[in-house]
Amino acid sequence: MKHCRICGGAIEAPAYETPAPALTSIMTFLDIPTRVFICESCGHAQCDDIPDIQEFYDTGYRISLNSDGHDQIFAVKPDGAVIYRTDHQTDISLRLLDLPTGATLLDYGAAKADTLRKMTAARPDLKVHVFDVSADYQEAWQGWVPPEAQAIYSAPESWKGTFDAAMSHFVIEHVADPVGFIRDIGALLRPGGLLLLSLPNVSANPGDMTVADHLSHFSDSSLRYALAAGGFTLRTIDDTSFPGAFFAVAEKSAVPVKPYQDHEAVAAAVARAHEICDFWTKATLHLDDAARRLSGKRAAIYGAGAYGSWICSRIGKHVELTAFLDQNPGLQNKEHFGYPVIAPTAIAEDAEALFIGLNPLKARAAIANMPYLQKSGLELLWLEA
């Protein structure tokens, strides 16, 4: 039996389970099964803890450290112009926090703090600080974050109760105690200070359910519960500005906040979580069957992100995989799991199968706009049967 990371409710059995390897958010594999548990009380979904979690984030995670210019593509405009993730995060963060002149701002779980750096370029008046549980990122902070405004492993006592605002981008889903994480940030804020959290919205990005180091898969209802239990009054949850993610802003409360449960919202979240788990159970069987049927044939995977990587974990032992296709120029001409990453237009003429590793809610529309992939002799294989 498991207990919910958010409300403590009992969870009898996993709703989704698949054998090793398990995929991480940095596109590596762990030799553990993937299991997802769904809390009927608050609508939260969660995975098992990963082994040696502190060491994993201290020395093994190293997000965005492979290159100075590493970034993810958020969107591609009709004219082909690329919008990068950190640029979009910066715009959303500045708008939602709407900080006064000279405000003190902490990036908690900052990694390289690329978003914070871009915020300071737009708002040089901000007094910025950074914190992370790894020393790997300190070099990226030098020259623009004062040494006394940097901390690793634990926040200094002198920081407690001093910040006007804190933000944490795509971190809370990784921690074993999300409510404790929120309380820890709250201790660093002044009364009435603001907290901005960004995190995956599994309902809109169902691939998040398969990511082993995302220990929590929040719903709107479980996010509201966690913020209240952590001592915050919710201001807003924005689930439209960054498709596939929540951006939540909450205010540190001077008095305890009682979590409120909207039972209809919880029931809807539970139903959606089960729907996603059922999808991945069927997708696993579908891909296993396709891989056996295509054994020995030359195949490629569209997408070198989470979906494509998960597909690789299922088919790599059966088909003759030749390449990953990806639109991100930062990934092209590199290798992913030992295979070259190439532009979609460069797909080999003799490729016989193409596995589509994109968000299934958007995949068919995206591929329909690529006529060079609609050719005779190339079988397109989708996550859904």
TADATA-V904236 format. One record per backbone hydrogen bond with DSSP energy under -0.5 kcal/mol. CO is the residue of the C=O (numbers start at 1). NH is the residue of the N-H. If there is no record, write none. Layout:
co=CO nh=NH
co=CO nh=NH
//
This chain:
co=2 nh=11
co=4 nh=8
co=5 nh=179
co=9 nh=4
co=11 nh=2
co=16 nh=36
co=18 nh=34
co=22 nh=30
co=23 nh=212
co=24 nh=27
co=28 nh=24
co=30 nh=21
co=30 nh=22
co=30 nh=32
co=33 nh=35
co=34 nh=18
co=35 nh=48
co=36 nh=15
co=36 nh=16
co=37 nh=46
co=38 nh=40
co=39 nh=43
co=44 nh=39
co=45 nh=217
co=46 nh=37
co=50 nh=53
co=52 nh=56
co=53 nh=57
co=54 nh=58
co=55 nh=59
co=55 nh=60
co=56 nh=60
co=56 nh=61
co=62 nh=65
co=67 nh=70
co=72 nh=85
co=75 nh=83
co=77 nh=80
co=81 nh=77
co=82 nh=84
co=83 nh=74
co=83 nh=75
co=84 nh=88
co=85 nh=89
co=86 nh=90
co=87 nh=91
co=88 nh=92
co=89 nh=93
co=90 nh=94
co=91 nh=95
co=92 nh=96
co=93 nh=97
co=94 nh=98
co=100 nh=103
co=103 nh=127
co=104 nh=164
co=104 nh=165
co=105 nh=129
co=106 nh=108
co=106 nh=167
co=107 nh=109
co=107 nh=110
co=107 nh=131
co=110 nh=113
co=113 nh=117
co=114 nh=118
co=115 nh=119
co=116 nh=120
co=117 nh=121
co=118 nh=122
co=119 nh=123
co=123 nh=126
co=126 nh=128
co=127 nh=105
co=129 nh=107
co=130 nh=151
co=131 nh=109
co=131 nh=110
co=132 nh=153
co=134 nh=137
co=135 nh=138
co=137 nh=140
co=137 nh=141
co=138 nh=141
co=138 nh=142
co=139 nh=142
co=141 nh=144
co=141 nh=145
co=144 nh=146
co=146 nh=149
co=147 nh=150
co=149 nh=130
co=151 nh=132
co=152 nh=154
co=156 nh=159
co=157 nh=160
co=159 nh=162
co=163 nh=190
co=164 nh=194
co=165 nh=106
co=166 nh=196
co=167 nh=108
co=168 nh=170
co=168 nh=198
co=171 nh=174
co=172 nh=175
co=173 nh=215
co=173 nh=216
co=177 nh=181
co=178 nh=182
co=179 nh=183
co=180 nh=184
co=181 nh=185
co=182 nh=186
co=183 nh=187
co=185 nh=188
co=185 nh=189
co=186 nh=189
co=187 nh=161
co=188 nh=162
co=188 nh=163
co=190 nh=193
co=193 nh=252
co=194 nh=166
co=195 nh=197
co=195 nh=250
co=196 nh=168
co=197 nh=248
co=198 nh=170
co=198 nh=171
co=199 nh=246
co=200 nh=202
co=201 nh=204
co=201 nh=205
co=205 nh=208
co=206 nh=209
co=207 nh=210
co=208 nh=211
co=210 nh=23
co=210 nh=212
co=211 nh=214
co=213 nh=215
co=215 nh=47
co=216 nh=218
co=217 nh=45
co=218 nh=202
co=219 nh=223
co=220 nh=224
co=221 nh=225
co=222 nh=226
co=223 nh=227
co=224 nh=228
co=225 nh=229
co=226 nh=230
co=227 nh=232
co=228 nh=231
co=228 nh=257
co=231 nh=253
co=232 nh=234
co=233 nh=251
co=236 nh=249
co=237 nh=239
co=238 nh=247
co=242 nh=245
co=244 nh=201
co=246 nh=199
co=247 nh=238
co=248 nh=197
co=249 nh=235
co=249 nh=236
co=250 nh=195
co=251 nh=233
co=252 nh=192
co=256 nh=258
co=257 nh=259
co=260 nh=262
co=261 nh=263
co=262 nh=266
co=263 nh=267
co=264 nh=268
co=265 nh=269
co=266 nh=270
co=267 nh=271
co=268 nh=272
co=269 nh=273
co=270 nh=274
co=271 nh=275
co=272 nh=276
co=273 nh=277
co=274 nh=278
co=275 nh=279
co=276 nh=280
co=277 nh=281
co=278 nh=282
co=279 nh=283
co=280 nh=284
co=281 nh=285
co=282 nh=286
co=283 nh=287
co=284 nh=288
co=285 nh=289
co=286 nh=290
co=287 nh=291
co=288 nh=292
co=289 nh=293
co=290 nh=294
co=292 nh=295
co=294 nh=297
co=297 nh=320
co=298 nh=352
co=298 nh=353
co=299 nh=322
co=299 nh=323
co=300 nh=355
co=301 nh=303
co=301 nh=325
co=302 nh=357
co=305 nh=309
co=306 nh=310
co=307 nh=311
co=308 nh=312
co=309 nh=313
co=310 nh=314
co=311 nh=314
co=311 nh=315
co=312 nh=316
co=315 nh=318
co=315 nh=319
co=318 nh=296
co=319 nh=321
co=320 nh=299
co=322 nh=340
co=323 nh=301
co=324 nh=342
co=325 nh=303
co=327 nh=329
co=328 nh=331
co=328 nh=332
co=331 nh=334
co=334 nh=341
co=336 nh=339
co=339 nh=336
co=340 nh=324
co=340 nh=342
co=341 nh=333
co=342 nh=326
co=343 nh=346
co=344 nh=347
co=348 nh=351
co=352 nh=379
co=353 nh=300
co=354 nh=381
co=355 nh=302
co=355 nh=357
co=356 nh=358
co=357 nh=308
co=359 nh=362
co=359 nh=363
co=362 nh=366
co=363 nh=367
co=364 nh=368
co=365 nh=369
co=366 nh=369
co=367 nh=370
co=370 nh=373
co=371 nh=374
co=373 nh=375
co=375 nh=378
co=377 nh=379
co=378 nh=380
co=379 nh=354
co=381 nh=356
//
